[in-house]
Each structure stands twice: as C-alpha cells, then as structure tokens.
Amino acid sequence: MSDPISSETWYELDFAARFGTGADEATSKIQIEVTEYAEDTTTSVVCVVDL
C-alpha cells in the first residue's frame, strides 16, 4: 500500500546553452529540462528556445 503523503519526490534541472562563435545558427539554442522523480513514475519536460 502506498501513502502519497509519505512518498518522496525529487526534481532534477538540466540547463544547456549553445551560441556564439563556433556554433552555427541552426544549432544555437537554450534548452531547459526538468525531471520529476516520484515513487513509481518519472515525468520529464523539455523547453527549447532557438536563438
């Protein structure tokens, strides 16, 4: 039996940026990914902004 109040949930945030000298326009972007880890599930959301 699982008690949702006592389950531990934690989050992970990843940030990546690619722009400037050496990065062509097609790959210039900012990417943010947030992952939520719960007892039986993992949910991930990614936001990409092209520069």
Backbone as CSV, one residue per row, in Angstrom:
resi,resn,N_x,N_y,N_z,CA_x,CA_y,CA_z,C_x,C_y,C_z
1,MET,0.843,-1.175,0.000,0.000,0.000,0.000,0.886,1.235,0.000
2,SER,0.557,2.198,-0.822,1.364,3.406,-0.939,0.627,4.599,-0.331
3,ASP,1.318,5.341,0.483,0.767,6.545,1.095,1.348,7.758,0.366
4,PRO,0.546,8.480,-0.430,1.083,9.595,-1.218,1.680,10.722,-0.383
5,ILE,1.273,10.845,0.849,1.809,11.908,1.700,3.239,11.589,2.119
6,SER,3.554,10.325,2.292,4.884,9.961,2.767,5.861,9.653,1.637
7,SER,5.394,9.620,0.400,6.304,9.319,-0.697,7.235,10.507,-0.949
8,GLU,8.459,10.187,-1.294,9.440,11.226,-1.555,9.482,11.528,-3.045
9,THR,9.398,12.791,-3.369,9.501,13.251,-4.748,10.699,14.178,-4.831
10,TRP,11.513,14.026,-5.866,12.624,14.932,-6.043,12.703,15.354,-7.500
11,TYR,13.428,16.444,-7.740,13.470,17.065,-9.058,14.913,17.224,-9.513
12,GLU,15.080,17.222,-10.827,16.392,17.435,-11.422,16.229,18.491,-12.513
13,LEU,17.108,19.473,-12.547,17.061,20.536,-13.540,18.344,20.501,-14.354
14,ASP,18.216,20.408,-15.680,19.352,20.448,-16.592,19.206,21.671,-17.487
15,PHE,20.305,22.390,-17.652,20.309,23.590,-18.483,21.478,23.485,-19.452
16,ALA,21.225,23.752,-20.729,22.278,23.751,-21.734,22.078,24.953,-22.649
17,ALA,23.189,25.604,-22.999,23.133,26.736,-23.914,24.222,26.567,-24.970
18,ARG,23.851,26.822,-26.213,24.814,26.747,-27.306,24.593,27.964,-28.199
19,PHE,25.586,28.857,-28.234,25.501,30.043,-29.079,26.877,30.696,-29.151
20,GLY,26.994,31.680,-29.996,28.244,32.430,-30.102,29.181,31.857,-31.153
21,THR,30.449,32.269,-31.087,31.462,31.833,-32.036,31.605,30.317,-31.987
22,GLY,31.588,29.687,-33.138,31.741,28.237,-33.210,30.421,27.483,-33.274
23,ALA,29.334,28.136,-32.985,28.014,27.495,-33.073,27.267,28.104,-34.248
24,ASP,26.887,27.273,-35.202,26.146,27.822,-36.334,24.714,28.153,-35.918
25,GLU,24.060,28.936,-36.741,22.716,29.412,-36.415,21.719,28.270,-36.235
26,ALA,21.902,27.178,-36.961,20.966,26.042,-36.885,21.020,25.338,-35.536
27,THR,22.163,25.411,-34.835,22.268,24.714,-33.546,22.281,25.653,-32.352
28,SER,22.129,26.952,-32.577,22.111,27.916,-31.469,20.786,27.790,-30.719
29,LYS,20.878,27.451,-29.435,19.656,27.243,-28.660,19.935,27.280,-27.167
30,ILE,18.878,27.436,-26.410,18.877,27.254,-24.960,17.901,26.121,-24.681
31,GLN,18.324,25.169,-23.868,17.461,24.026,-23.544,17.407,23.843,-22.037
32,ILE,16.191,23.753,-21.513,15.968,23.529,-20.083,15.108,22.277,-19.948
33,GLU,15.557,21.356,-19.110,14.803,20.122,-18.878,14.595,19.931,-17.376
34,VAL,13.355,19.697,-16.986,13.020,19.429,-15.590,12.452,18.016,-15.508
35,THR,12.991,17.238,-14.596,12.537,15.865,-14.404,12.054,15.703,-12.967
36,GLU,10.863,15.139,-12.825,10.296,14.864,-11.510,10.339,13.355,-11.291
37,TYR,10.947,12.949,-10.192,11.025,11.537,-9.831,10.105,11.288,-8.644
38,ALA,9.133,10.434,-8.823,8.230,10.061,-7.741,8.434,8.572,-7.457
39,GLU,7.647,8.039,-6.560,7.817,6.649,-6.135,7.739,5.672,-7.306
40,ASP,6.737,5.808,-8.160,6.552,4.856,-9.253,6.599,5.498,-10.640
41,THR,6.832,6.810,-10.724,6.782,7.487,-12.017,7.936,8.473,-12.172
42,THR,8.264,8.730,-13.400,9.221,9.770,-13.759,8.588,10.601,-14.858
43,THR,8.553,11.925,-14.655,7.981,12.832,-15.631,9.032,13.854,-16.023
44,SER,9.190,14.069,-17.333,10.192,14.990,-17.814,9.571,15.974,-18.798
45,VAL,9.984,17.245,-18.688,9.502,18.296,-19.577,10.726,19.046,-20.102
46,VAL,10.753,19.279,-21.427,11.876,19.979,-22.051,11.363,21.234,-22.745
47,CYS,12.059,22.339,-22.547,11.759,23.585,-23.237,13.003,23.969,-24.035
48,VAL,12.846,24.169,-25.358,13.941,24.545,-26.230,13.612,25.888,-26.867
49,VAL,14.551,26.830,-26.758,14.386,28.141,-27.375,15.498,28.294,-28.412
50,ASP,15.107,28.377,-29.674,16.083,28.605,-30.738,16.539,30.059,-30.706
51,LEU,17.830,30.271,-30.860,18.370,31.636,-30.843,18.678,32.105,-32.247
